[in-house]
């Protein structure tokens, strides 16, 4: 886990509410994230975990509340009064957040090198040589130096997911969001992706990770957040939340999860 310096939060969610029609998916969520902090978000299906990340990445608009990055407003409730974030501010901060999804989302007709260099060249204006040099370094970091000319269809799921992480890092984000990135992988491929994420945490990357990998949460997270019914029920360091959760809903979820893991091991 990373030592956190006392400073202003890098990310602030203030009373964030997200609805789909009459269904409230996020219910007045308050959350702060400091630079270099690793937060793991757990909870049952439908609790709002993925929606939280998607709102932070501005893939979803919020109904009420505010989201700030580095003190700058990047999202406000569509039904709240006041001016929306300026386009210039959004453009400057858009690349501060990288997101990796459950599905790999690599362009199938492009090689790994082309996948990783495309956005830096078109969005950041990098020269080809600089973008390629950066891509080679990122591929080295994720253990895919020999795959730069491979097409996604010729790679395993774990390799594709690590390439997707490298592609997100190529935009030089300040924050990385991971949404169940191992859930679609065969069990034997999960470890290689988690290893890459552990190394990112060790380098001081600010990370929000939605996952059911409790071992990763215990070892890497600074705090674990338990969500249920669109709200943050509990936030605590791993040693506290796994050993002595304060909330009954957290205890019930973890007990069910451990029972399921025990049953899977027996089979």
C-alpha positions in Angstrom: 0.0 0.0 0.0 1.1 3.5 -0.7 1.8 6.1 2.0 -0.6 9.0 1.4 0.6 12.5 1.9 -1.7 15.0 3.5 -3.0 17.2 0.6 -6.1 18.3 -1.1 -8.0 15.4 -2.6 -7.3 14.7 -6.3 -10.9 13.6 -6.8 -14.1 14.7 -5.1 -17.6 13.4 -5.6 -20.1 15.6 -3.8 -23.7 14.3 -3.4 -23.5 12.5 -6.8 -26.9 11.1 -7.9 -27.4 9.0 -11.0 -30.8 7.8 -12.2 -32.0 5.6 -15.1 -35.7 6.7 -15.4 -37.2 6.1 -12.0 -34.4 3.9 -10.7 -31.7 5.6 -8.6 -28.4 3.9 -9.3 -26.2 6.3 -7.3 -27.8 7.9 -4.3 -26.0 11.1 -3.0 -22.6 9.5 -3.1 -19.7 11.4 -1.3 -16.2 10.3 -2.1 -12.7 11.7 -1.9 -9.6 10.2 -3.4 -6.1 11.4 -2.8 -3.2 11.3 -5.3 -1.5 7.9 -5.2 -4.3 6.2 -3.3 -5.6 2.8 -4.3 -9.3 2.2 -3.6 -11.0 -1.1 -4.2 -14.8 -1.0 -4.6 -16.8 -4.2 -3.7 -20.4 -5.0 -3.4 -23.3 -7.1 -4.9 -24.3 -6.9 -8.5 -26.4 -3.8 -9.2 -25.0 -1.8 -6.3 -23.7 1.0 -8.5 -20.0 0.1 -8.6 -19.6 0.3 -12.4 -21.9 3.3 -12.7 -19.7 5.1 -10.1 -16.6 4.6 -12.4 -18.5 5.5 -15.5 -19.7 8.8 -14.0 -16.2 9.6 -12.9 -14.9 9.0 -16.4 -17.8 11.1 -17.8 -19.3 8.2 -19.8 -22.5 8.9 -17.9 -24.1 12.2 -17.0 -25.2 12.7 -13.4 -28.6 14.1 -12.3 -27.4 15.8 -9.1 -24.2 16.7 -7.4 -20.7 17.6 -8.5 -17.5 15.8 -9.6 -14.2 17.7 -9.2 -10.7 16.7 -10.3 -7.8 18.7 -8.9 -10.3 21.3 -7.7 -11.8 21.8 -11.1 -15.5 21.1 -11.8 -15.7 18.3 -14.5 -19.3 17.2 -14.0 -22.5 18.6 -12.4 -26.0 17.5 -12.1 -28.1 18.0 -15.2 -30.9 19.2 -13.0 -28.8 21.4 -10.7 -28.6 25.2 -11.2 -25.4 26.9 -12.2 -23.1 26.8 -15.1 -21.8 23.5 -16.5 -18.0 22.9 -16.8 -16.3 24.9 -19.5 -15.4 23.0 -22.6 -11.7 24.1 -22.2 -11.6 22.7 -18.7 -13.1 19.4 -19.8 -10.7 19.1 -22.8 -7.7 19.7 -20.5 -8.8 17.2 -17.9 -10.4 14.6 -20.2 -7.2 12.6 -20.5 -6.5 12.7 -16.7 -8.6 9.5 -16.3 -7.9 6.2 -18.0 -10.4 3.4 -17.8 -10.1 -0.3 -18.5 -13.2 -2.4 -18.9 -14.2 -6.0 -18.5 -14.1 -6.4 -22.3 -10.8 -5.6 -23.8 -12.1 -3.1 -26.5 -8.9 -3.3 -28.6 -9.3 -2.5 -32.3 -9.2 -6.0 -33.9 -7.8 -4.7 -37.3 -4.8 -2.9 -35.6 -1.7 -4.4 -34.1 -0.9 -3.9 -30.5 1.6 -1.2 -31.4 -1.0 0.6 -33.5 -3.7 0.2 -30.8 -1.4 1.9 -28.2 0.0 4.7 -30.4 -3.3 5.8 -32.1 -4.7 8.0 -29.4 -1.4 9.6 -28.3 -0.8 10.6 -31.9 -4.3 11.9 -32.7 -5.3 13.4 -29.3 -2.0 14.4 -27.7 -0.3 15.3 -31.0 2.7 13.0 -30.4 5.2 12.3 -33.2 5.2 8.8 -34.4 8.7 8.1 -33.0 7.8 9.4 -29.6 4.5 7.4 -29.5 6.2 4.2 -30.6 9.0 4.6 -28.0 6.4 5.2 -25.3 4.5 2.1 -26.5 7.5 -0.1 -26.3 8.3 1.0 -22.8 4.7 0.4 -21.7 4.7 -3.0 -23.3 7.8 -3.8 -21.4 6.1 -2.8 -18.2 3.2 -5.1 -18.8 5.3 -8.0 -20.1 4.3 -7.9 -23.7 7.5 -6.7 -25.4 7.3 -9.5 -28.0 3.6 -8.7 -28.9 3.9 -5.3 -30.5 3.2 -6.6 -34.0 0.5 -9.1 -32.9 -3.2 -8.7 -33.6 -5.6 -9.1 -30.7 -7.1 -12.3 -32.1 -3.6 -13.9 -31.8 -3.4 -13.1 -28.1 -4.8 -14.7 -24.9 -7.4 -12.9 -22.9 -4.9 -12.0 -20.3 -2.5 -10.6 -22.9 -5.3 -8.5 -24.5 -6.2 -7.1 -21.1 -2.6 -6.1 -20.4 -2.4 -4.5 -23.8 -5.6 -2.6 -22.9 -4.0 -1.3 -19.7 -0.9 -0.2 -21.7 -3.2 1.6 -24.2 -4.9 3.5 -21.3 -1.5 4.4 -19.8 -0.3 5.8 -23.1 -2.5 8.8 -22.6 -0.6 9.5 -19.4 -3.6 9.6 -17.1 -3.3 10.7 -13.5 -6.1 8.2 -12.4 -6.8 4.7 -13.6 -10.2 3.1 -13.3 -10.6 -0.7 -13.5 -14.0 -2.2 -13.9 -14.0 -6.0 -13.2 -11.1 -6.4 -15.6 -10.4 -10.0 -14.6 -14.0 -11.3 -14.5 -14.0 -12.4 -18.2 -10.7 -14.2 -18.0 -10.0 -17.8 -17.4 -8.7 -18.4 -13.8 -5.1 -19.1 -15.0 -4.9 -15.7 -16.7 -6.2 -13.6 -13.8 -2.8 -13.5 -12.0 -0.9 -11.9 -14.9 -3.4 -9.0 -15.1 -3.4 -8.5 -11.3 0.4 -8.5 -11.3 0.4 -5.6 -13.7 -2.1 -3.7 -11.6 0.0 -4.4 -8.4 3.0 -2.9 -10.2 1.0 0.2 -11.2 0.0 0.7 -7.5 3.6 0.3 -6.4 4.6 3.1 -8.9 2.1 5.4 -7.1 -0.7 5.4 -9.7 -4.0 6.7 -8.3 -6.5 3.8 -8.8 -10.2 2.9 -8.3 -10.7 -0.8 -8.8 -14.1 -2.6 -9.0 -13.3 -6.2 -8.4 -14.2 -9.5 -6.7 -10.6 -10.4 -6.2 -10.4 -10.1 -2.4 -6.7 -11.1 -2.3 -5.9 -8.1 -4.4 -8.0 -5.9 -2.2 -6.2 -7.1 1.0 -2.7 -6.7 -0.4 -2.9 -3.6 -2.5 -5.8 -1.3 -1.4 -5.3 1.6 0.9 -9.1 1.5 1.5 -11.9 -0.8 0.6 -15.3 0.6 -0.2 -18.4 -1.5 0.2 -21.4 -0.3 -1.9 -25.0 -1.5 -1.8 -28.2 0.0 -3.3 -26.4 2.9 -4.9 -24.7 4.1 -1.7 -21.3 3.8 0.0 -22.1 1.8 3.1 -18.6 1.5 4.5 -15.1 2.6 3.8 -12.1 1.3 5.7 -8.6 -0.1 5.4 -8.6 -3.8 4.3 -7.5 -5.2 7.6 -10.5 -3.5 9.3 -13.2 -4.2 6.7 -12.3 -7.9 6.2 -11.6 -8.6 9.9 -14.2 -6.5 11.6 -16.6 -4.7 9.2 -18.6 -2.1 11.0 -21.9 -2.5 9.0 -24.2 -5.5 9.0 -24.6 -5.3 5.3 -20.9 -5.4 4.7 -20.6 -8.5 7.0 -23.4 -10.3 5.3 -21.9 -9.7 1.8 -18.4 -10.8 2.9 -19.8 -13.9 4.5 -21.7 -14.9 1.4 -18.6 -14.2 -0.7 -16.4 -16.4 1.5 -19.0 -19.2 1.5 -19.1 -19.1 -2.3 -15.3 -19.1 -2.6 -15.2 -22.0 -0.2 -17.7 -23.9 -2.3 -15.8 -23.3 -5.5 -12.6 -24.6 -4.0 -14.4 -27.8 -2.9 -15.6 -28.3 -6.4 
